[in-house]
């Protein structure tokens, strides 16, 4: 079958076939491989920049504790693929965070289950144009897991290496690491974090000061939102921070970097939001220290090929 010709004649039909295959309840490896062949024929960039903007212009939520959580009683690889199929999941980083829980409580998946899992994620990641997990993020987790006393770490490390070898799931150049410049307590319940960031779509900026954005953390709701309110930015004019509407929460994955002692004079670092799975992976670590807040910002659509840390 001439798959590139099929795509050229009817890309809409091909995309519908891929979506149908990826949503099958009992999908076979042969079906998954066929879907991946369709993707390689020219469908890896199914969503252009304008369509992505249409989906996320009204969404300002960066993090919500109530979203994408898995309870011990039903956390499985299938739960993850089901969640990735829904429109709310925009990042492969969420998958990695969920695996930390699953491998704590479930028996390790078989080789066939892992292969099916990877294939489904590759199809979903390409069909939905999801943010790929960075190699740096995977390397940080693997380096930390080596110190864990739990034997199941080796099964998870093996799977994470497979993620790193998949260019449909992970990347070493499509995410820019942004570190929080400053934070202030607006009130007892609201914390404001400021980030300096010139979006790659901004070729020239005539506004005074630095390009960037503000995140507001509501501690009561445990929810973080991107601020688009000019009054918030006006409060920090002395810092010279201003906002552009090209900033999108869909392209953000936020997390805190924590460190803990694993030996005399030796500390390891982990990426963590608010879950406690890391404490179970490292039950002997008692001196967890918050190092910094970071965002990995997806710039794949803008052909920026060099990571940098602000």
PyMOL commands that set and color helices and strands:
alter all, ss='L'
color gray80, all
select helices_A, chain A and resi 3-9+11-22+29-40+49-56+72-74+77-85+93-105+111-128+135-145+153-165+230-234+237-239+249-251+277-281+300-302
alter helices_A, ss='H'
color red, helices_A
select strands_A, chain A and resi 61-64+133-134+170-171+175-179+182-185+190-196+210-218+223-227+241-242+252-263+266-272+289-298
alter strands_A, ss='S'
color yellow, strands_A
deselect
rebuild
show_as cartoon
